Amino acid sequence: MSIDCPSTRTARRRSLLWRLHFWSALIASPFAVIAASTGLLYVFTPQIESALYAHLDAVTPQAQVKPLDDAVDAAQQAMPAGWVLHSVSPAQDADDSVKVAFMPPMAMPQGGHAGHGDAGHAGKSAPAFLRPSFGFPSRSTVVYVNPYSAEVLGQLPQADRFNVWARKLHSSLQQPDRWRWMIELAASWLMVMLVTGVFLWWPSTGQSALPQAGAKGRVAWKQWHSFIGATLGLMSAVMLTTGLTWSQYAGGQVRLARDAAGQTSPRIPAQFKSTMTPGQAALSWEQASQAIRQQAPQVSMQIMPPKGPTGVWRANQLERGDPTKRFDLLLDGYSGAGLYVSGWKEETLFGKATGIGIPFHRGEFGWWNQALLFIFGAGVLFSIMSGWVMYFQRRALGLVGLPKLLPGAWRCVSPWAGLGGLVMLVAMPLLAASAVVVVLAEIWLGWRASKAA
């Protein structure tokens, strides 16, 4: 029986890493190029929206602001009959417009507002918790009103806003949700490509981690490919992880782990009701807005009106750029008293991590965040391009395109690497499913090689 020396085991493991790195690049590259390109477009969303919608979003500040009810009334008059008011975003800054969202007829759950989780279809028991609200629904139409004059500035379907369009282009290529698996598949294999790439780059005896001056041709491409990929490794891990948290299949696994660890974000109880007092009128939009402002952070918000005489006012953060100002608030419809409040302090550790990670992924923390994302997207495109340049240079030299897998490479996998691989397969179901195809391809290649021998 032969005994492997450490150098032989290292060579076999590196050959396996190269093989996995190649397969991950082969599978992920087409989708990754699309994701990086659409992501680079999405990075500039604030600037693009500022140019496209200045006539809707911005107004000239004046001395006196009209009551919020005037803006809501003007917006309702501008909409066709049958459209149902969903929510209102009051002007936060002096040059902001008021935004009033309406849902089309038959789009609202019977007896309630979409996103106002206590609404349900007739005959169904009332849910215990309200559904989360993440801004205006994509099916809504938003009417923009000048808060100083109550003049309607215009209206726009929310799905036609550039940020909504660009986000859907990035996540599903403007296809229905059933096609989101494509980007998730790419992200899963990109994670494999990242892990294997870092291990292949990691400096060893006689190997420099930095590109060497004077290197040319394929050597230079390889050095820069490795260096840029590893340099962006931490950010790549953050971007891939945050992207996978809201994916369809891997996201489901993340949510299962989150719930099992007791890290579910606070859920908003649906049992709260407003107390009707004889002689006391229900709060107007202006009164409700003022009551909410006194109990909520100073941030742009979304306000949903009560459903029925005993319904409650609901408010939450509209923009996610400052996660520490995230909140959910329920108010009595008559007294304005707070019935429920949850904010950053009540968030779990997981909730805080995603509350920071997801806005960072979307570039919502300002110009520095946009700059980092631009560098990251450009780095991903360079890594993919340089990888394929090296592949075709290798083929031009008459070498086999597929990296050689040394005999016994799979048997040299360390227990820790095997455990890490198993965790990745469980965490990313699409990775596991597509890995079956890779295994079958490897079996076929091995059979073909044995027949040729």
N, C-alpha and C positions, 0 to 999 in steps of 0.2 A: 504494500500500500504506500502510495507516494504521499509525502507531507508537504503541503503548500508553505512556502516561505512568505513572510509578510509582504515582500515586494510583488510576489505573484498574486496574492489576494488583492493588493491595491490595484494592480493592472486590470484584474478581472472586474473589480468594482467600478473602475473608471470607464471600462468599455461598456458596462451596463448603463452608467450615467449618460454616456454619449448617446447610446441607443435610445434611451428614454427621452433625452433632450431633443433628438431628431424627430421622434414620433410626435412629441408634444408640439414642436414647431410646425410639423407637417399638418397636423389637425387644426391648430389654433390660428396659424398665420392669416388665412383669408379673412376670418371673422375679426381677428385682432386688428388688422389693418383698417377694417370698416369701423370698428369700435373706437380706435384711436383717432381716426379722421373725423368721425362725427363728434367725438368728445372734444377735439380741438375747436370745432365749430361751436359747440355748446359753451365752451369756456368764455366766449365773448358775448354771452347772452345779455348781461347788463348794458353793454354799450350798444348792441344791436336794438334792444328793446327801447332804449332811450331815444334812438333815432327814429324808430318806427312809430312809437306810441306817445311821443311828447304831447301831441294834441289831445290825447285822452287822459294821460296820467298826471300831467302837470298843469297848474293854473297860476295866474298872477295874484300874489297875496293882496288882500284888501283889508280895510279896517274892521269890518264886522262880518262875522260868520253867521249864516242863517241856521235855525234849528235843524237838526238832522232829519226831522220829520218832513221838512220841505223838500229835501233832496230825495228822500225815499218816495214821497208822493209824485214828484216829477218823473222819477224813473218808472214808477208803475204806470203812469199815464203814457209813457213812451212805448210800452210793451203791448203786444196784442192781447186780446181777451183770452183767458184760460191759462196764461203763464203764471206760475206760482213763485212768489218771493222766497228765495232760499236763505240768503244771508246778506249782510252789509258790512263793508269795511270803511269806517269813518276815516276822514283825513287825519293822518298822524302829524305830518309836517305842514307848514304854512302854505307850501306850493303843491300839496297833494290834492287830487280829486277824490270825491266819494265814489266808491264802487259798490254797485247793487247787483247781486246775482239772482237770476231767475231760471227756474227749471221749466222745460217745455211741458205742455199738457200731457197727462198720462205717464210722465216720467217720475213723478213723485210717488212714494209709497202712500197708500190710502190713509188719510187722516194725519199726515205728518210731513215734515221736511226731510228731503234726502240728506243723509249724513247726520240727522238728528235722531240718534239711535233708538229713541223710545217709540219710533213709528213702526208700525207693522201692518201686515195685511189682515183684513177682517178674518176673525175666527182663529187667529194665532195668539198664543199667550204673549204678554208683554215681556221683552227681554230684560234681563237683570242689569245689563250695562249698556251705555250708549256707545255707538260706534265711533271710532276715532275720526276726527276731521283734519284733513290736510290741505286746506285751501278750497277754492271754488271748484265744484265738480267740472270735469272736462265737458260734460253735456250741457252745462249752463251757458247762458248768454249774460254778459256783464254790461250794465249800463253805467256810464261814467258821467258824474254830475259835478258842476262847479259848486263848492260848499258856500261860496259868498253870494251867488246869485240864484242858486238852484236851477241853473241852466243845464240842460242835457248836452253834453259835449259829443256824445256818440255812443255806439254800442258795438260789441264785438263778441262773437262766440268764443268761449274760453279755449276751445280746441284749436282755434286759429291763432292764438297768441304764440309768438315765436318760441318762448321757453317751453311751452307744452309740446309744440311740434318738434322742436329739437330734442327734447328729452325722449319722446317716443321714437324718433329716428335713431337715437343712440341706443335705446334699450331693446327695440324690436323691429328696427328698419321700417317703421310706419306700417307694420303688419299687425294683425290681431294678436292678442296676448298668447295665443297658442304657438306663435312663432318665437316667443322670447327664449326658447330653449337654445337657439343658435348662439346668442351672445353668452348665455350661461355655459354652454359647452366650451366656448372659446376661453372664458374666464377660468374654468376648471383646469383646462390643459395649460393655460398660461401660468397657473400656480405651479404645476409640475415643471414647466420650463424654467420658472424662476428658481425653484428649489434645486433642481439639477444643475442649472447654470451657475449658481453661487458655489456649490460644492466643486464644480469643475474649475472655477476661477480661483478658489481659495489657494493662496500662495503655499507652495511646498518647497522643498530643498531645490535650490537652483532655479526657481521660478519667481519672476517679479510680478507684483500685482498691478504695476503701472505700465502703460504703453511705453515702449522704448523708442528713443529718438533714432531716426535713420531706418526704421523698419519700413519695408515696402511690400507691395503686392498682398498676397493672401495672409502673410504674417501680420502685417499692419492691420488688415481688416479684422483678423482674429483678436488682436490685442485690444483694439478699440471696441469691438463687439462685447468682449468679456468685461472690460472696464466699465463701460457705460451701463451695461445690464446690471452689474453688481452694485455700482454706485447708486442706481435708482432702485435697488432691491427693497429697501425699507418702505419707500413710498409705493412701490409696486405691490408689496404685501398689503399695505393699508388700502389702496385703491381696489385691489381684487377682493379683499375681505369685505369691505363695505359694499361693493357691488353685489357680491354673492348673498349678503344678508337680506336683500329684498328681491332676490331671484325666486323663481317658482319652486324648484326642487331643493337646491341647497339651502335656500331661505327657509323652507319648511323644516329641514334638519336643524338649522340654527334656532328656529323658534321652539322646537321640541327640547333642545338642550337648554335654552333660556328658561323655559317653563319648569323643567325638571330641577334646575338650579335655584328656583325661586327668584328669578331676576325679571319677571314680567313687570312692565311698567304699570303704574297705578291705573286702574280702570274706573271709569266714571259711572257711579250708580245711577240707575234709571228710575228709582222709586221716588225721587224728590218731586213735590208738588207745591204750587203756590197757594198761599192761604188767602182766601177771599174774605175781605172785611167789609161789612155793610157801610156804604157811603164812601169807600175808598176806590178811586179810579185806578185802572191798570196803568202801568208806566208807559209813557210815550217813548219813542225811539231816542229822543234827546235825553230824557230822564234816565233811561236804561244805560245809555252811553256814558253819562256822567257818573252813574253809580259804579259802572264797570271800571272806569278810569281810576276811581278812588281805591279799588281793590286789586288792580292788575298792574303789571310792569308797564313802563312807558315804551310801548312797541306797537307797530301796526297790527291790528287785530281783526278778527272776523266775528261778527255778532249774528246769532241766529235767534229769531223771535220765538215766543211761546207757542205751543200747539194747544189750542183750546183754552178755556177760562182758567184752568188750573195748571197750565203749562208753565215752564220756567224759561227765563232768558239763559242763553248759553254763549260763552265767549272763549276764544282761544287765539293763540298767536297765529298770524297769517304768514309772515315771513320767518324763515328758519335760520337767518343769518347769525343770530345771537342765541345759542341754545340755553344760556343761563336765564333768559327771559321767557322761556317756554312755559305756558300755563294753560290750565283748563278751569273754567269758572262757571258756576250755576248760580243764578240770582232769582229770588222771589219776584214774581211778575207784578206785585203790588207795592211791597215795601222796599224792594231793592236790596234786601238783606242777602248776604252771601249764604248759600246753602251748601256749597261744596267748592273747594279750591285745591288745586294740585299744581305744583311748580317744580322747578329744578331741584329744590331741596328734597322733595318727595321721590324723585326719580331713583331707580336702582342703579347700581354700578354699570350694568349692561346698557340700561337706557341712556345713561350719560355718555357712555362710549359711542353708541350709535348716534346720539344727539350731536356729538362733535364730528364723528367720522363721516356721516352722510352729507351734512352741509359742506364739509371739506371736499368730499368727492365731487360735489356739484359746483365748487368754486364760489361759495356764498359768503366767504369771510373777507372779501375785499380784493384789492389789486394784487397783493402778495400771494394770495391763494390762486388767483388766476395765472400769475407768472409761474408758480410752481407746476400747475397743471399743464401749462403750455410746454414747459421744459420736459415734463414727464411724457406727454403725448408725442412730442418730437423724438424723445429718446426711444420710446417703444417702436416708432416707425423706423428709426435708424437701426435698432437691434434686429428687427425682422428683415429689413432690406439687406443689411450686412451679412446676416446668416445665410440668406439665399445666394448672395454674391459668392460667399465662400463655398457653398455647395456646388454651384456651377463651375467655379474655378477648379474644384476637386475633380469634377467630371471631365473638365477639359484636359486635366493631367492624366486622364486614363484610369483614375482610381474609381473604386466602387462608390456610388453615391451614399449608400446606407452604411453608417459606421459599423465597423467589424465588432461582433460580439464574441469575446473569447470563451472557449469551452469552460463550463463550470461557473460562469459569471453569476447565475441566479443562486447557486448554492453558497456563494460568498457574501450574500446580503447579510448585514449585521442584524441582530434582533431589534435594535433601536430603529434602524432604517425600515425594517419590515413592519414594526408597530406604527411608525409614522405614515407609511404607505397605506396601511389598513385604515387608519384614522381619516386620511384624505378620501379614500374610497367610500367610507361610510358617510362622511360629511358632504360629499359631492356625488349624488346619485348618477348624474349624467357622465361623470368621469368613470364611475364603475361600469356603467352600461357600455360606453364606448371602449373601455379597456378590454372588454371581451372581444371586440373586433380586432384590436391590436394583438391580443394573444393568438387569435385564430390566424392572423396574418403572419405572426412569428412561427407558428407551427407549419404553415404552408411553406414559408421561406426555408425552414429547416429541412422539410421533406424534399424540397426542390434541390437544396444543396447536397443532400445525401444521394439523390438520384444522379446528380451531375458527377459526383465522386465515383 
